[in-house]
């Protein structure tokens, strides 16, 4: 019968090994927390950009169903307050390229701007045919 020698060392982790593992885990978790904060910030920014683009598209669709003689430029639309609390302002410029009666096309530039600590804007360019 063989006898196995047991070492005098314990078969677990030492306190130093556990502390080093905790330090590495803590550094990793702090990095992930910073990443989550950044991801949340960019997600909110993307939501505001989507909202602004939707407001510009809505105005373009409104202009497309407006009677031809009433499609004109505007200095500023009413300020729109979105559900997230961001205030948006719409402006649009309508340009005609021909003199009546050949006036069959109007170029439209719609700009939506907002400020969330930094000024932002999005523009849509399109043409409306008679």
C-alpha positions as CSV (number, residue, x, y, z in Angstrom):
1,X,0.0,0.0,0.0
2,X,1.3,3.3,-1.0
3,X,1.1,6.3,1.2
4,X,0.7,9.7,-0.4
5,X,2.5,12.6,1.3
6,X,0.3,15.6,1.9
7,X,2.1,18.9,1.7
8,X,1.9,21.2,4.6
9,X,0.5,23.9,2.4
10,X,-3.2,24.4,2.3
11,X,-5.0,23.5,-1.0
12,X,-6.8,27.0,-1.2
13,X,-5.9,30.5,-2.2
14,X,-3.7,32.6,-0.1
15,X,-4.8,36.0,1.2
16,X,-2.4,37.8,-1.2
17,X,-3.8,35.9,-4.2
18,X,-7.3,36.9,-3.3
19,X,-6.4,40.5,-2.8
20,X,-4.6,40.7,-6.1
21,X,-7.7,39.1,-7.8
22,X,-10.0,41.7,-6.1
23,X,-7.8,44.6,-7.3
24,X,-7.8,43.3,-10.9
25,X,-11.6,42.8,-10.7
26,X,-12.1,46.3,-9.3
27,X,-10.1,47.9,-12.0
28,X,-12.0,46.0,-14.7
29,X,-15.4,47.0,-13.1
30,X,-14.4,50.7,-13.0
31,X,-13.5,50.6,-16.7
32,X,-16.8,49.0,-17.5
33,X,-18.7,51.6,-15.4
34,X,-17.0,54.4,-17.4
35,X,-17.9,52.6,-20.6
36,X,-21.5,52.4,-19.6
37,X,-21.6,56.1,-18.8
38,X,-20.2,56.9,-22.2
39,X,-22.6,54.6,-24.0
40,X,-25.6,56.1,-22.2
41,X,-24.5,59.6,-23.2
42,X,-24.1,58.7,-26.9
43,X,-27.4,56.8,-26.9
44,X,-29.2,59.9,-25.6
45,X,-27.4,62.0,-28.3
46,X,-28.5,59.6,-31.0
47,X,-32.0,59.8,-29.7
48,X,-32.0,63.6,-30.0
49,X,-30.5,63.4,-33.5
50,X,-33.3,61.0,-34.5
51,X,-35.9,63.3,-33.1
52,X,-34.5,66.3,-35.0
53,X,-34.4,64.3,-38.2
54,X,-38.0,63.2,-37.7
55,X,-39.1,66.9,-37.1
56,X,-37.4,67.9,-40.3
57,X,-39.0,65.1,-42.3
58,X,-42.4,66.0,-40.8
59,X,-42.0,69.6,-42.0
60,X,-41.0,68.4,-45.5
61,X,-44.1,66.2,-45.8
62,X,-46.2,69.1,-44.6
63,X,-44.7,71.4,-47.3
64,X,-45.3,68.7,-49.9
65,X,-49.1,68.7,-49.3
66,X,-49.3,72.5,-49.0
67,X,-50.9,74.3,-52.0
68,X,-48.2,75.3,-54.5
69,X,-48.7,79.1,-54.0
70,X,-48.4,78.8,-50.2
71,X,-45.0,77.0,-50.2
72,X,-42.8,79.8,-48.9
73,X,-39.8,80.3,-46.6
74,X,-40.1,80.8,-42.9
75,X,-37.7,82.5,-40.5
76,X,-38.5,80.1,-37.7
77,X,-41.1,77.5,-36.8
78,X,-42.5,77.4,-33.3
79,X,-40.1,75.9,-30.9
80,X,-40.9,72.2,-30.5
81,X,-40.4,70.6,-27.1
82,X,-39.9,66.9,-27.3
83,X,-40.9,64.4,-24.6
84,X,-37.3,64.1,-23.5
85,X,-37.2,67.9,-22.6
86,X,-35.0,69.0,-25.5
87,X,-36.1,72.2,-27.3
88,X,-35.9,72.1,-31.1
89,X,-36.3,75.0,-33.6
90,X,-37.1,74.4,-37.3
91,X,-36.3,76.8,-40.1
92,X,-36.9,76.3,-43.7
93,X,-35.9,78.1,-46.9
94,X,-37.8,77.6,-50.2
95,X,-36.1,78.7,-53.4
96,X,-37.6,78.8,-56.9
97,X,-35.3,78.3,-59.9
98,X,-37.6,79.7,-62.6
99,X,-39.9,82.6,-63.2
100,X,-43.6,81.9,-63.5
101,X,-45.3,80.4,-65.5
102,X,-42.3,78.0,-65.7
103,X,-42.2,77.7,-62.0
104,X,-42.4,73.9,-61.6
105,X,-39.8,73.1,-59.0
106,X,-38.9,74.5,-55.6
107,X,-35.8,73.6,-53.6
108,X,-36.4,73.3,-49.9
109,X,-33.8,73.3,-47.1
110,X,-35.0,72.5,-43.6
111,X,-32.8,72.9,-40.6
112,X,-33.6,71.7,-37.1
113,X,-31.4,73.0,-34.3
114,X,-31.2,72.2,-30.6
115,X,-28.8,72.8,-27.7
116,X,-28.0,70.2,-25.1
117,X,-25.0,72.1,-23.7
118,X,-23.5,72.1,-27.2
119,X,-25.3,73.6,-30.3
120,X,-26.3,71.0,-32.8
121,X,-28.3,71.0,-36.1
122,X,-29.4,68.7,-38.8
123,X,-30.5,69.7,-42.3
124,X,-32.5,68.1,-45.0
125,X,-32.4,69.3,-48.6
126,X,-35.1,68.3,-51.1
127,X,-37.1,69.5,-54.1
128,X,-40.8,69.8,-54.5
129,X,-42.3,69.5,-57.9
130,X,-45.6,71.1,-59.0
